[in-house]
């Protein structure tokens, strides 16, 4: 069994929980509150900014131009392509993506981004791959699950979102990450592979928590005055 297949097997209960989460089910049913969709987009925008920063850190750890090119390509993908599923959510919510005022990270999103940044700053390239991989992998499997379960056609409100993330859609980095993670694991020590598994599992758990954060419109527990408005 490859290392990527092993970590996916270990995370199977989390993937199944994600598929059954009410936000993910709401995408499939085409039934989600506008406020939850907007909260998700605002938080994911900031989360993806961190993702791109980690790609930059990963480039600094690469020893081959092939790997550098892959991470650089993914920065461009986030900047120019991953706005499409955001736009789909905004259209259903009845707001303009360009008009949204982005907000500070909510507790869960803050925790997730700091988890990834901590690994990126202190870990190996293999550990960086492991901590990043759950994001594209869970989304790809969500897209496949929703496509197979709900069989949406073009009239479905979230058809574009589902089509974007499913295996035959626009996002194709999961296989590339798995291939590189498996190659790295071939020469990694047992201790490093244990760290890679731990990073992967925690990111999977936080993927679930991110959906929960969006669904419940999570904010910080104590409301603060706007420093501008007073």
Secondary structure as GFF3:
##gff-version 3
##sequence-region A 1 230
A	DSSP	alpha_helix	3	10	.	.	.	ID=ss1
A	DSSP	alpha_helix	12	20	.	.	.	ID=ss2
A	DSSP	alpha_helix	22	29	.	.	.	ID=ss3
A	DSSP	alpha_helix	34	61	.	.	.	ID=ss4
A	DSSP	alpha_helix	65	80	.	.	.	ID=ss5
A	DSSP	alpha_helix	83	93	.	.	.	ID=ss6
A	DSSP	three_ten_helix	97	99	.	.	.	ID=ss7
A	DSSP	alpha_helix	107	122	.	.	.	ID=ss8
A	DSSP	alpha_helix	125	150	.	.	.	ID=ss9
A	DSSP	alpha_helix	159	165	.	.	.	ID=ss10
A	DSSP	alpha_helix	173	185	.	.	.	ID=ss11
A	DSSP	alpha_helix	190	216	.	.	.	ID=ss12
###
